[in-house]
Amino acid sequence: MNAEVFAALDMLEVERNIPKEYMLEKLKQAMFKAVKEQMKKAGNPAAGEGAEVELDGKNKVMRVYIARTVVADDEPEEEIIPVTDETGESENFSETVVQAEGDEAAEEIDEDEPYYIKPRRNRAIELTLEEARAVKPDAEIGDVIREELDSMKFGRIAAQAAKSVVIQAIREAERGMLADAFSSKEHQLLSGQVHKVDSRAGLVFIKVSGMGDTGVGEDTAEAVLPPEEQVRGEDYQEGQRLKVYLIQVNRDVRRGPQVIVSRTHMGLVRRLMELEIPEVAEGVVEIKAIAREPGLRTKVAVFSNDPAVDAVGACIGERGQRIDLIVKELRGEKIDIIPYYDDAEKFIGAALAPAEVYSVVLEAGTKKARVVAPDAQLSLAIGKEGKNAKLAAKLTGYKIDIRPASEAVDRSRFNTEQFQALSALLNSDEEAE
């Protein structure tokens, strides 16, 4: 039996990469617990306190002992402990308090004071000096005498404990490897399939694959899409396939890794663009910034590291095919591809697309910008409920104040050169009309 157990541990170390020492420690704990339970069933639970398990992996030996301490022959079986406020013994012992009566406590205890009778001996794990020397002639008080239990008697216990430990260790190892696989993919795109929707808790459970866009494959786990990571208005149905962004992996050895995913994270847009746009994946086109209002609109600032490549055109694709694939995955969320400029004024102007603006003026020493837009473009620049202006502010990092051109007559807002340029634009518009 011993040889079979150790052979199984050797195999697990080789095939599952589970350290043998780790398994031995787990098996030792399981054996100790099993022996204690067996002693309890046999009506001798105190003996289990002295149980010791020895596992020698090198020599493939498994032994179970009961360790018993040698005590003096005349050591009393019980000790009488007086109860006083100073000692606080009433908090330290669970034995019943009895009132001293007659000759029982007359030697040391005041008859009017309660006392405890505290056992001093555990015969199951103690030997008197006389008993010990019958086993070991040179035994002394304080020595520990180990009595090996019948290996045949505990062979079945060992087998059951070994089986349980091996099964549990395999599960833990697999969960650990699965957690490692998904932890290495944090902040990446995962493909999954909705398999349960808990409408009461607002949770969506998704079987996700750790293999990118290959669908649900071998490395799968149950991912949780919590309410705060769901796009408002999106409807999730069982069996539905969708892509999610992995934001966190919580390790749980007992139940397996908990994978937390998102449909609202800006990283989802970035990874989708890397998936659908080769120039982004290769680094030719660089995503400089993203601002997102999940389910409504996203603005992405892009820059080309190759003068021959148009960053915006590469992202949109021929007849909008590339960007349409991303919009479809995001269930119709609008996406504005914005050219990135180092010049903050040009960048802010571009960020307000699809609106066109006349001018952008930065306030010195602040992150504020004043923007003048044609009166007819004002509502477009601001957007419904101010969404366009808010996204442009997030994208650029500037607080943007948008005013209609009709208010531009206030020359105090602009320097002479800016005012003249604005006036020229306004006059050209009037002449065109």
RASULZI-V174977 format. One record per pair of residues at least 6 apart in sequence whose ideal C-beta (glycine too) atoms are under 8 Angstrom apart, sorted by the first residue. I is the first residue (numbers start at 1). J is the second residue. Records with the same first field share a line. If there is no record, write none. Layout:
I: J ; J
This chain:
1: 62 ; 155 ; 158 ; 159
2: 60 ; 61 ; 62 ; 158
3: 60
5: 27 ; 62 ; 158 ; 159 ; 162
6: 57 ; 60
8: 162 ; 166
9: 20 ; 23 ; 24 ; 27 ; 57 ; 166
10: 20
12: 18 ; 20 ; 23 ; 166 ; 169 ; 170 ; 173
13: 19 ; 20 ; 23
16: 170 ; 173
17: 173
18: 169 ; 170 ; 173
20: 57
21: 57
22: 169
23: 165 ; 166 ; 169
24: 55 ; 57
26: 165 ; 168 ; 169
27: 55 ; 161 ; 162 ; 165
28: 53 ; 55
30: 161 ; 162 ; 164 ; 165
31: 53 ; 55 ; 62 ; 64 ; 157 ; 158 ; 161
32: 51 ; 52 ; 53
33: 161
34: 157 ; 158 ; 160 ; 161
35: 48 ; 51 ; 53 ; 64 ; 149 ; 154 ; 157
36: 45 ; 48 ; 49 ; 51
37: 48
38: 48 ; 154 ; 157
39: 45 ; 47 ; 48 ; 51
40: 48
44: 124
46: 122 ; 123 ; 124 ; 125
47: 66 ; 124 ; 125
49: 122 ; 124 ; 125
50: 66 ; 67 ; 68 ; 124 ; 125
51: 64 ; 65 ; 66 ; 67
52: 64 ; 65 ; 66 ; 67 ; 146
53: 62 ; 63 ; 64 ; 65
54: 61 ; 62 ; 63 ; 64 ; 65
55: 61 ; 62
56: 62
62: 151 ; 158
63: 148 ; 151
64: 148 ; 149 ; 151 ; 154
65: 146 ; 147 ; 148 ; 149
66: 124 ; 125 ; 146 ; 147 ; 149
67: 125 ; 144 ; 145 ; 146 ; 147
68: 124 ; 125 ; 126 ; 127 ; 132 ; 144 ; 145 ; 146 ; 147
69: 125 ; 126 ; 127 ; 142 ; 143 ; 144 ; 145
70: 126 ; 127 ; 128 ; 129 ; 132 ; 139 ; 140 ; 141 ; 142 ; 143 ; 144 ; 145
71: 121 ; 126 ; 127 ; 128 ; 129 ; 141
72: 128 ; 129 ; 141
73: 128 ; 129 ; 130
75: 120 ; 121 ; 128
76: 120 ; 121
77: 119 ; 120 ; 121
78: 117 ; 118 ; 119 ; 120 ; 121
79: 117 ; 118 ; 119 ; 120
80: 105 ; 108 ; 109 ; 115 ; 116 ; 117 ; 118
81: 87 ; 89 ; 93 ; 115 ; 116 ; 117 ; 118
82: 89 ; 108 ; 109 ; 110 ; 113 ; 114 ; 115 ; 116
83: 89 ; 90 ; 97 ; 113 ; 114 ; 115 ; 116
84: 113
89: 116
90: 97
93: 116 ; 118
95: 116 ; 117 ; 118
97: 114 ; 115 ; 116
98: 114 ; 115 ; 116 ; 117
99: 114
100: 106 ; 109 ; 110 ; 111 ; 112 ; 113 ; 114 ; 115
101: 111
105: 111 ; 115
109: 115
127: 135 ; 139 ; 145
129: 139 ; 140 ; 141
132: 139 ; 143 ; 145
133: 139
135: 145 ; 147
136: 143 ; 145
139: 145
172: 253
175: 252 ; 253 ; 255 ; 256 ; 257
176: 251 ; 253
178: 219 ; 221 ; 256 ; 257
179: 249 ; 251 ; 256 ; 257
181: 210 ; 219
182: 210 ; 219 ; 221 ; 246 ; 249 ; 257 ; 259
183: 249 ; 251 ; 257
185: 210 ; 246
186: 246 ; 247 ; 248 ; 249
187: 245 ; 246 ; 247 ; 267
188: 212 ; 245 ; 246 ; 271
189: 212 ; 213 ; 243 ; 244 ; 245 ; 246 ; 268 ; 271 ; 272 ; 274 ; 275
190: 208 ; 209 ; 210 ; 212 ; 223 ; 243 ; 244 ; 245 ; 246 ; 259 ; 261
191: 208 ; 209 ; 212 ; 213 ; 214 ; 215 ; 216 ; 241 ; 242 ; 243
192: 206 ; 207 ; 208 ; 209 ; 216 ; 223 ; 241 ; 242 ; 243 ; 244 ; 261
193: 206 ; 207 ; 216 ; 239 ; 240 ; 241 ; 242
194: 204 ; 205 ; 206 ; 236 ; 237 ; 238 ; 239 ; 240 ; 241 ; 242
195: 205 ; 206 ; 207 ; 222 ; 238 ; 239
196: 204 ; 205 ; 238
197: 203 ; 204 ; 205 ; 236 ; 237 ; 238
198: 204 ; 205
202: 226 ; 227 ; 230
203: 224 ; 225 ; 226 ; 227
204: 224 ; 225 ; 230 ; 236
205: 222 ; 223 ; 224 ; 225
206: 222 ; 223 ; 224 ; 225 ; 242 ; 244 ; 261
207: 216 ; 220 ; 221 ; 222 ; 223
208: 216 ; 220 ; 221 ; 222 ; 223 ; 244 ; 246 ; 259 ; 261
209: 215 ; 216 ; 217 ; 219 ; 220
210: 217 ; 219 ; 220 ; 221
211: 217 ; 218 ; 219
213: 243 ; 275
215: 241
221: 256 ; 257 ; 259
222: 256 ; 258 ; 259
223: 244 ; 246 ; 259 ; 260 ; 261
224: 258 ; 259 ; 260 ; 261
225: 236 ; 244 ; 261 ; 262 ; 263
226: 260
228: 264
229: 247 ; 260 ; 261 ; 262 ; 263 ; 264 ; 265
230: 236 ; 263 ; 264
231: 263 ; 264 ; 294 ; 295 ; 330 ; 331 ; 333
232: 294 ; 295
233: 295
234: 263 ; 295 ; 331
236: 242
242: 263 ; 329
243: 268 ; 272 ; 329
244: 261 ; 262 ; 263 ; 268
245: 261 ; 262 ; 263 ; 265 ; 267 ; 268 ; 271
246: 259 ; 260 ; 261
247: 260 ; 261 ; 262 ; 265 ; 267
248: 259 ; 260
249: 257 ; 258 ; 259 ; 260
250: 257 ; 258 ; 260
251: 257
252: 258
262: 268
263: 294
264: 292 ; 294
266: 290 ; 291 ; 292 ; 298
268: 330
269: 290 ; 292 ; 298 ; 300 ; 326 ; 330 ; 335
270: 287 ; 290
272: 326 ; 329 ; 330
273: 280 ; 287 ; 300 ; 315 ; 326
274: 280 ; 281
275: 281
276: 322 ; 325 ; 326
277: 285 ; 314 ; 315 ; 317 ; 322
279: 285 ; 304 ; 309 ; 311 ; 314 ; 315
280: 286 ; 287 ; 302 ; 314 ; 315
283: 305
284: 304 ; 305 ; 306 ; 309 ; 314
285: 302 ; 303 ; 304 ; 305 ; 309 ; 311 ; 314 ; 315
286: 302 ; 303 ; 304 ; 305 ; 311
287: 300 ; 301 ; 302
288: 301 ; 302 ; 303 ; 340
289: 300 ; 301 ; 340 ; 395 ; 396
290: 298 ; 299 ; 300 ; 301 ; 395
291: 298 ; 299 ; 391 ; 392 ; 394 ; 395
292: 298 ; 299 ; 391
293: 387 ; 390 ; 391
294: 333
295: 330 ; 331 ; 333
296: 333 ; 334 ; 387
297: 333 ; 334 ; 335 ; 336 ; 383 ; 387 ; 388 ; 391
298: 330 ; 333 ; 334 ; 335 ; 336 ; 391
299: 335 ; 336 ; 338 ; 351 ; 391 ; 392 ; 394 ; 395
300: 315 ; 335 ; 336 ; 337 ; 338
301: 338 ; 339 ; 340 ; 347 ; 351 ; 395
302: 311 ; 312 ; 315 ; 337 ; 338 ; 339 ; 340
303: 311 ; 339 ; 340
304: 310 ; 311 ; 314
311: 337 ; 339 ; 340
312: 337 ; 338 ; 339
314: 322
315: 322 ; 323 ; 337
316: 322 ; 323 ; 337
317: 323 ; 324
323: 335 ; 337
326: 335
327: 333 ; 334 ; 335
336: 353 ; 354 ; 391
338: 347 ; 350 ; 351 ; 353 ; 395
339: 350
340: 347
341: 347 ; 350
344: 360 ; 362 ; 369 ; 396 ; 398
345: 360 ; 361 ; 362 ; 369
346: 360
347: 396
348: 360 ; 369 ; 371 ; 392 ; 396 ; 398 ; 400
349: 357 ; 360 ; 371
351: 391 ; 392 ; 395 ; 396
352: 371 ; 373 ; 381 ; 388 ; 389 ; 392 ; 400 ; 402
354: 380
355: 373 ; 377 ; 378 ; 380 ; 381 ; 388
356: 373 ; 374 ; 377
357: 371 ; 372 ; 373 ; 374 ; 377 ; 381 ; 402
358: 372 ; 373 ; 374 ; 405 ; 408 ; 422 ; 425 ; 426
359: 371 ; 372 ; 414 ; 418 ; 421 ; 422 ; 425
360: 369 ; 370 ; 371
361: 369 ; 370 ; 371 ; 413 ; 414 ; 418
362: 368 ; 369 ; 398
363: 369 ; 370
367: 397 ; 398 ; 399
368: 398 ; 399 ; 400 ; 401
369: 396 ; 398 ; 399 ; 400 ; 401
370: 401 ; 403 ; 413
371: 381 ; 400 ; 401 ; 402 ; 403
372: 402 ; 403 ; 404 ; 405 ; 407 ; 408 ; 422
373: 381 ; 402 ; 403 ; 404 ; 405
374: 404 ; 405 ; 429
375: 404 ; 405 ; 406
378: 402 ; 404
380: 388
381: 388 ; 389 ; 402
382: 388 ; 389 ; 402
383: 389 ; 390 ; 391
389: 400 ; 402
392: 400
393: 399 ; 400
405: 422 ; 425 ; 426
408: 414 ; 419 ; 422 ; 423 ; 426
411: 419
414: 422
